[in-house]
């Protein structure tokens, strides 16, 4: 069996080689550049596609005319390609659809109606384009800002006052005018006054209208108290400014609080 199969395959190869040689020979052995006496292409095509209904005498001409043989070979190749195409699955589907035009038309109508129905359904479920809701935001409340207070320098010389103790009656000087304003108050104490903490009060008729504590420091041979005093809420009138140390030494300076802006400089009693 193997020997026979081998002979068959060899015979097939020889046959194919023989046919190729014959085609090459017939394509070149009988030139006819002007195709004198040749049948038209329609008859050559009919012979290739439908040989039973064709004039078989044309085959004799093909065997003696190389141009007609080449043309006939081209039609055979076209026929082969057409049959291979018809054998494909897509060609079968196309042929089936072509044979049933009514069914195909019905399917197309159903597909169109399905697409339209889906579109209407999506359109019905889509929310309308409503204009955006405008929200009016109230402006934030204005932040309370504490105005900057300017303290104007004001000097008060108490160096000529006589310090007294306890309930002794102090020796007071002349009355000094002070503005009802914010003052950067610097007071000069009598010579040799001790450094340390002092209490200050603005009294009138047994009532205190202003009070504060500060520390006295020795600067260039003078004992000074520097304090910020706000007299804007003190009514206009005459008062006693009392300065008392922790040791019980006190000074009393008569003052007159008057409206107006302070004038810089040292005020002496």
Buried (B, 14 or more C-beta within 10 A) or exposed (E): EEEEEEEEEEEEEEEEEEEEEEEEEBBEEBEBEEEEEBBEEEBBBBBBBEEEEBEEEBEEBBEEBBBBBBBBBBBBEEBEEEEEEEEEEEBEEEEEEEEEEEEEEEEEEEEEEEEEEEEEEEEEEEEEEEEEEEEEEEEEEEEEEEEEEEBBEBBBBBBBBEBBEEEEEBEBBEBBEBBBBBBBBBBBBBEEBEBEEBBBBBBBEEEEBBEBEBEBEEEEEBBBBBBEBBBEEBEEEEBBBBBBBEEEBBBBBBBEBBEEEBEEEEBBB
